Amino acid sequence: MIAITRWEFQQPREALRVVSVATQALHEMGVANPAGNFIVVSEGHLDADGIQVVVLAKRSAFTAEEIRRVQEHMAVHPKLFLLYAPSDAAVFAVSRLEEHYSASADSFTQLIQSNDPKYFAAHYPYDVSPVTDNAPFFFFTLKAGQRLYPKSLRQGSTGKLI
């Protein structure tokens, strides 16, 4: 199992890219549908920038016991918020043929259930596609057509490129 924590934006990018990269890696290892291989938890609702998000990923699907342990841990720590767990996957009906995915806390479920990180990234407001040797810059999430707002250019960038 691997656990990666990122400070996330209200409109998810970095932790979402972690899921995208892990999905691609699992596909390359022969996992056809890794929807059961992820648990994503945030330290509070994604209603502001700077919320910590942890992505748990495994080569095999999470067991019912492992999911139960995460839920028990969350019960003791009420600030934690479940963004995705395999047991909740059936609650959301996600079509991979969406023309546009909005940037929200539901993005993690949408990406995982689409089972196609490249397709999802092409239809998401930010570039969360898996990084490759030809595009190795994990933190470059702006798409080519996106521009800085004029106000941010005058005042200096805050790093919150939304």
Contacts in CASP RR format, 6 or more apart in sequence:
PFRMAT RR
TARGET T0000
AUTHOR 0000-0000-0000
METHOD contacts of the structure
MODEL  1
MIAITRWEFQQPREALRVVSVATQALHEMGVANPAGNFIVVSEGHLDADG
IQVVVLAKRSAFTAEEIRRVQEHMAVHPKLFLLYAPSDAAVFAVSRLEEH
YSASADSFTQLIQSNDPKYFAAHYPYDVSPVTDNAPFFFFTLKAGQRLYP
KSLRQGSTGKLI
1 56 0 8 1.000
1 57 0 8 1.000
1 58 0 8 1.000
2 22 0 8 1.000
2 56 0 8 1.000
2 57 0 8 1.000
2 58 0 8 1.000
3 54 0 8 1.000
3 55 0 8 1.000
3 56 0 8 1.000
4 15 0 8 1.000
4 18 0 8 1.000
4 54 0 8 1.000
4 55 0 8 1.000
4 57 0 8 1.000
5 52 0 8 1.000
5 53 0 8 1.000
5 54 0 8 1.000
5 55 0 8 1.000
6 14 0 8 1.000
6 15 0 8 1.000
6 18 0 8 1.000
6 52 0 8 1.000
6 53 0 8 1.000
6 55 0 8 1.000
7 14 0 8 1.000
7 49 0 8 1.000
7 50 0 8 1.000
7 51 0 8 1.000
7 52 0 8 1.000
7 53 0 8 1.000
8 14 0 8 1.000
8 15 0 8 1.000
8 42 0 8 1.000
8 46 0 8 1.000
8 49 0 8 1.000
8 50 0 8 1.000
8 51 0 8 1.000
8 52 0 8 1.000
8 53 0 8 1.000
9 46 0 8 1.000
9 49 0 8 1.000
9 50 0 8 1.000
9 160 0 8 1.000
9 162 0 8 1.000
10 46 0 8 1.000
10 47 0 8 1.000
10 48 0 8 1.000
10 49 0 8 1.000
10 51 0 8 1.000
10 162 0 8 1.000
11 103 0 8 1.000
11 104 0 8 1.000
11 125 0 8 1.000
11 126 0 8 1.000
11 162 0 8 1.000
12 46 0 8 1.000
12 53 0 8 1.000
12 103 0 8 1.000
12 104 0 8 1.000
12 105 0 8 1.000
12 107 0 8 1.000
12 108 0 8 1.000
12 128 0 8 1.000
13 103 0 8 1.000
13 126 0 8 1.000
13 128 0 8 1.000
13 141 0 8 1.000
14 138 0 8 1.000
14 139 0 8 1.000
14 141 0 8 1.000
15 40 0 8 1.000
15 53 0 8 1.000
15 54 0 8 1.000
15 55 0 8 1.000
15 108 0 8 1.000
16 107 0 8 1.000
16 108 0 8 1.000
16 111 0 8 1.000
16 124 0 8 1.000
16 126 0 8 1.000
16 128 0 8 1.000
17 128 0 8 1.000
17 129 0 8 1.000
17 130 0 8 1.000
17 131 0 8 1.000
17 138 0 8 1.000
17 141 0 8 1.000
18 55 0 8 1.000
19 38 0 8 1.000
19 40 0 8 1.000
19 55 0 8 1.000
19 57 0 8 1.000
19 108 0 8 1.000
19 111 0 8 1.000
19 112 0 8 1.000
19 117 0 8 1.000
20 111 0 8 1.000
20 117 0 8 1.000
20 120 0 8 1.000
20 121 0 8 1.000
20 128 0 8 1.000
20 129 0 8 1.000
20 130 0 8 1.000
21 117 0 8 1.000
21 130 0 8 1.000
21 131 0 8 1.000
21 138 0 8 1.000
22 34 0 8 1.000
22 37 0 8 1.000
22 38 0 8 1.000
22 55 0 8 1.000
22 57 0 8 1.000
23 34 0 8 1.000
23 111 0 8 1.000
23 112 0 8 1.000
23 115 0 8 1.000
23 117 0 8 1.000
23 130 0 8 1.000
24 117 0 8 1.000
24 130 0 8 1.000
25 130 0 8 1.000
26 34 0 8 1.000
26 37 0 8 1.000
26 57 0 8 1.000
26 59 0 8 1.000
27 34 0 8 1.000
29 59 0 8 1.000
31 37 0 8 1.000
31 59 0 8 1.000
33 115 0 8 1.000
34 57 0 8 1.000
34 61 0 8 1.000
34 112 0 8 1.000
34 115 0 8 1.000
35 86 0 8 1.000
35 89 0 8 1.000
35 112 0 8 1.000
35 113 0 8 1.000
35 115 0 8 1.000
36 61 0 8 1.000
36 62 0 8 1.000
36 86 0 8 1.000
36 89 0 8 1.000
37 57 0 8 1.000
37 58 0 8 1.000
37 59 0 8 1.000
37 60 0 8 1.000
37 61 0 8 1.000
37 62 0 8 1.000
37 86 0 8 1.000
38 55 0 8 1.000
38 56 0 8 1.000
38 57 0 8 1.000
38 62 0 8 1.000
38 84 0 8 1.000
38 86 0 8 1.000
38 108 0 8 1.000
38 112 0 8 1.000
39 55 0 8 1.000
39 56 0 8 1.000
39 62 0 8 1.000
39 67 0 8 1.000
39 70 0 8 1.000
39 82 0 8 1.000
39 84 0 8 1.000
39 85 0 8 1.000
39 86 0 8 1.000
40 53 0 8 1.000
40 54 0 8 1.000
40 55 0 8 1.000
40 56 0 8 1.000
40 82 0 8 1.000
40 83 0 8 1.000
40 84 0 8 1.000
40 85 0 8 1.000
40 108 0 8 1.000
41 53 0 8 1.000
41 54 0 8 1.000
41 56 0 8 1.000
41 70 0 8 1.000
41 74 0 8 1.000
41 80 0 8 1.000
41 81 0 8 1.000
41 82 0 8 1.000
41 83 0 8 1.000
42 51 0 8 1.000
42 52 0 8 1.000
42 53 0 8 1.000
42 54 0 8 1.000
42 80 0 8 1.000
42 81 0 8 1.000
42 83 0 8 1.000
42 105 0 8 1.000
43 51 0 8 1.000
43 52 0 8 1.000
43 53 0 8 1.000
43 79 0 8 1.000
43 80 0 8 1.000
43 81 0 8 1.000
44 51 0 8 1.000
44 79 0 8 1.000
44 80 0 8 1.000
44 81 0 8 1.000
45 51 0 8 1.000
45 81 0 8 1.000
45 105 0 8 1.000
46 53 0 8 1.000
46 81 0 8 1.000
46 83 0 8 1.000
46 104 0 8 1.000
46 105 0 8 1.000
49 160 0 8 1.000
53 83 0 8 1.000
56 62 0 8 1.000
56 70 0 8 1.000
61 86 0 8 1.000
62 85 0 8 1.000
62 86 0 8 1.000
64 87 0 8 1.000
67 85 0 8 1.000
67 86 0 8 1.000
67 87 0 8 1.000
70 82 0 8 1.000
70 85 0 8 1.000
71 82 0 8 1.000
71 85 0 8 1.000
73 80 0 8 1.000
74 80 0 8 1.000
74 82 0 8 1.000
81 105 0 8 1.000
82 88 0 8 1.000
83 105 0 8 1.000
83 108 0 8 1.000
83 109 0 8 1.000
84 108 0 8 1.000
84 109 0 8 1.000
84 112 0 8 1.000
88 109 0 8 1.000
89 109 0 8 1.000
89 112 0 8 1.000
89 113 0 8 1.000
92 106 0 8 1.000
92 109 0 8 1.000
92 110 0 8 1.000
92 113 0 8 1.000
94 109 0 8 1.000
94 110 0 8 1.000
94 113 0 8 1.000
94 114 0 8 1.000
96 113 0 8 1.000
96 114 0 8 1.000
96 115 0 8 1.000
96 116 0 8 1.000
96 119 0 8 1.000
96 120 0 8 1.000
98 110 0 8 1.000
98 114 0 8 1.000
98 123 0 8 1.000
99 123 0 8 1.000
100 123 0 8 1.000
101 107 0 8 1.000
101 110 0 8 1.000
101 111 0 8 1.000
101 120 0 8 1.000
101 123 0 8 1.000
101 124 0 8 1.000
101 125 0 8 1.000
102 125 0 8 1.000
103 124 0 8 1.000
103 125 0 8 1.000
103 126 0 8 1.000
107 124 0 8 1.000
110 120 0 8 1.000
111 117 0 8 1.000
111 120 0 8 1.000
111 124 0 8 1.000
111 128 0 8 1.000
114 120 0 8 1.000
117 128 0 8 1.000
117 129 0 8 1.000
117 130 0 8 1.000
118 129 0 8 1.000
118 130 0 8 1.000
120 128 0 8 1.000
121 127 0 8 1.000
121 128 0 8 1.000
121 129 0 8 1.000
121 130 0 8 1.000
122 129 0 8 1.000
125 143 0 8 1.000
126 141 0 8 1.000
126 142 0 8 1.000
126 143 0 8 1.000
127 140 0 8 1.000
127 141 0 8 1.000
127 142 0 8 1.000
127 143 0 8 1.000
128 141 0 8 1.000
129 135 0 8 1.000
131 137 0 8 1.000
131 138 0 8 1.000
141 161 0 8 1.000
142 161 0 8 1.000
146 161 0 8 1.000
148 157 0 8 1.000
148 161 0 8 1.000
152 158 0 8 1.000
152 161 0 8 1.000
END
